[in-house]
Amino acid sequence: MYTSTQPRITTLLKAPLLAGTAGLTSPEERRPVVLSNSLALIVTLMVLGIGSYFYALHPTPFILVPVVTEAAGFMIVILLNHYRQYFRASLIMLLIHGIFAVYWSCLLEDAIPTDLVVAFLAVIVFHLCSTFFLNKERKVLLSTLVITLSLIALVHVNRRHPVIVPLQLSDNAEYMMHLLTSAGFVTMMVLVMSFYIGKIHALLQSERKAKEASIAKSTFLRETYHELRTPLNAIYGIAQLLQLRKSDQQNTEERREIDDLYSACYIARNIINNVLDMSRIDAGRFNTVIRESLDLKECVGHCTAISRYIAHSRGIIIRESFDQQLPAIIRSDKIILTKIINNLLSNAVKFATGNSIVSVTCERHGQQILCRVINEGIIHPEKAQHIFEAFVSERNQITEATGLGLSITKHLVTLLGGRIYIEPDEMSTHTIIAFTLPLETARGSSHTPIKQHYRRNVFPGATALVIEDDPVSSALLTKILAHMGIIPSLCHDGEAALHRIRLERPDIIITDLHMSGMSGQELLWQLRRDSFLKDIPVLIVSGDAFVSVKEELLRAGASAYISKPVHFNELYQALSAHLPRFQTPA
């Protein structure tokens, strides 16, 4: 008999506490409802218990009727919660607490400390106002605060000018009532505050879990991108080598296939870089602007040269146009500006109609630079409204995209103090993406002129030691270095490389970062401590593309950091900066 009735008793006890929680799955949704029910139930029991005792001490309808009314009111709160009328339940609870706190304070006077009543009302109002705030009931929230202040004022006014006449109590009755009401108010305040302490603890736990998840995500991204970039480096490198030899191919179809392979690899490389850029933006680590003198024509020319491969494979011609009123040298962040133009050009070539023209124009509009990238083909009007949001992309029959490029571009344009938008086309046949930047004129010439495209035998006689444990990557690097006229030698681990460097003292060192035994970072540290070897330029080539790693290695003394998959033009530019005495004029 006992075992069969125990679950029923437990269920009956839990029923009022869990009223209105059916269907609420998350603890965050259930917790406020359970607390509201708990407060209503506990107060009902306290009111009935303490009220009965007060009535026994001083039998009067001024105690009996309010006790029954207050208890009934709190049971209505539970009933409203049961029918999911959470807002009304909170409002009724606030009104009952306020009205009866004032009533009992006035009726019992010295038996209830006024300061305790004020503190109790403040805690209850603070708790219940959060519900009104979440339900966006701002007017009710304001009214509640006004009513509460009025009730508190009423308690003090009633002490001087009694409207509710206090009961005449014996000293013993007054002492007991003072003791019980103080305990009741304090218990209620402790219950409410414990709820918020629990909520704060839950928030801290959530924050800790979020940090752990973020660290795990970063680790996963780092490892995944490193693993992904190494094979992609091989595919992209082979595609670039095939591009170099394409002129030797007599078969038109094979030449077109080489172009298609290169285009696909280049797009895959950009997608990976865009995902990394987006993660940096989300983490708030893409906010540094370094302004320097740069040649705008050279910057645009470099970007068009990179995109021309893919454009040529689709029969697209890229044209540039510059306003004569624009100064030759401007001040801006070269890296960010290059990313902006590259992203827009890549996007235009990707979605342009085949065998068409993509135009890049730069004009002066007062103290602003206005750049437009124009391609044939239109964006669907619905997509155009959200095209600069992350993961929104237009598709065509040629390709699909992640939808990150334009979102990143908008962030970069904003960093430089500009604005990006889609400009309407009168003929409705072209897509025009325009962006503005503040015009800052610089004197003199660009500090770091952008190099031209690499060519055969450009560094004759230079020697390089390549340290790479991946056979395909090492073979590709040695081939392109030999193509540029450099005499390469190969080593597969850092310890053996250090011995070779001391013997051969090459003109430049190109090393991977992650290798068995001595890593690229440790090798760099050893070289920079050696007075005989510390001046040899060291280029780090790695699939670890996270900015923190790059910055750490550059601070440690790396001459340059090139992310896999390696674009041969980027490698050429790094070599040009550190092998100028070997470089032949174009």
Steps between C-alpha positions, in 0.01 A plus 500: 500500500783736592693444180194560282396827669849652527532587130151653508591719797822609328308581181241700695773700674682569172186590305467862625876557472510381136174667393544650153836335426365229267648554156785721627812307410792721605589564867513876423130493407390276786694669781301831523166314494609255771629788712173691459302192608736434789472857626120492471474163680746588780337839557155336511619258768673777691195728480268223619736387776610837633154654437330227701741560786437877481126435504540278807694778674255771394168368357368763259359498145773755410743208518282205391354650178836635364671167581243299300499758217882510473527119502231474230682761292824301500315183401360696203861571399568125479178453303597772251841336453324169437314661209827658378389851593849576628485873460165532680624270776803726558281810499253350753787385722650850500168662586425253781849540650482878481146548631523252787855603602367854543181378669680284756761768559228755573280261703778357718713818494790451747473121469636526142813717441435750217854463364448125465175557306677743263787253445253217438303704245822600324612137464158382378469788252852433370414134447161549335605797287739270313193314372340825383826601332533170317138525386578853373225646719685827556187696599405238759858503627492877547155487660618228737791709619273802555244292693771343717646837592148624577435201729826558685408866542155392622656295782689805626195730461281251689742511792440876536139520381337160561254392231530133598474510878767279664389222733565543868722204586643375824877509538520120471280489187696787341831324570381170349352673194823699453703181520282301261447775238874581495579131451238478225627805309863391531412147383326642193796724415743211543291284264494770232871577533589128494324480166724771360810348656408172326442687175838675525666165570326349196616795284858456621479129420362579155779751441761244604349241268485755218869579549587131499292452185672799338844358582397160365363666186824694447704185546277312258521780242876521535550127452239467225630792296857382539405152380293646218761749381781247460331289227344812348849651482608205288200526266529879469875482445461241223230717341739797498782292351263381228412865432871570445523216249164562336654671199675172415163324469370474145163351595243778556282282720791415731590869531142577597509220759817649648322836530200333663723316750679821595173690537348233725812494722510879523133515603553227763796695639289817526216314674736372770650847549153657519389257772812585702442874449139458617611321818746785568223758453265309734774484762565874466859453382472670161503862610853631449550758224857597397499789252798544269583649163393283208453525125129445432556399134761243599273364774207457258734364231634236735145388586390482137812298414403240760138479377595498133577126501145406598351771281690372197373145558142632462574737213469807725710813447585725798535872428627776727414871494643780716390859545777742404410712805597219737849543650752233403593422862241477779508402866308191601545150638652308208411153631137587574454692172648208305259260674204725414587523130593131479170393658290722273691401185485132590126534562446687169697246295324211676147622424554685173354366178757307297683684217424841654686796648566575869591863568681659794468879516648745752380861514543802722185636665606796711704363788401142430612224267210328323579154362262287297526136395259429215412167348238379254217315671254605770437401862149395597330802667417304817862387536630850424340634820704261716804439278746651751382271782698189589403174322288679239610426145368513147548188287546449131542202276877515529562507872364519851644694792511510879360853513784629720697712251272806488429489873874509569544774239236716670683462831832597339352804321349615830839461670648746248219749567311433177166367382408219259173461312340365182453778247187473281554430130271693265503221241455225762765289326800550728587472868684805635657475844642835612697598806635829627813573702632821654757661267831556679769631269858389570815671388784325324484142383359181640720347772435145382429490127312190393720262303423375153420140414782250551696382195762246399858543629420815695744410784794335321770356725309532830497196729212384720456224753146357504401324826176309446394152614213466250644350176251664264534848656880478499506389135276790397710756686827379350349504150369857519824621662699342217261666253593837654873425464566408863713196584294305756608227740261292705487386862221313681550591869619794708799337675662385176417837344686690773815298426460563123449872553827529694685317222340659192373837631227543232380842386147430626323231707143385431362278775175335602374569851384154616763228459606197698787567738600865491210724388534798268451735795778336702728506196432872458583557866832313462594697188425840654722416800795404277715802414625333180153403369266764646498720187376226262139575393255231615164458324241294690262306274225330698142380493443663840334819378390646835610860543627446857749241371613726218552799730688290755742370234557844349583633848738205546696608193335336196560706186158411355210264559325338205184295552434179313379452235788712369430744220823518300462876460496542881813287524662711228420825685653365823812389311525841328504674837789288632704417188526840328869457411419193288190638328531581133311802356175428319 
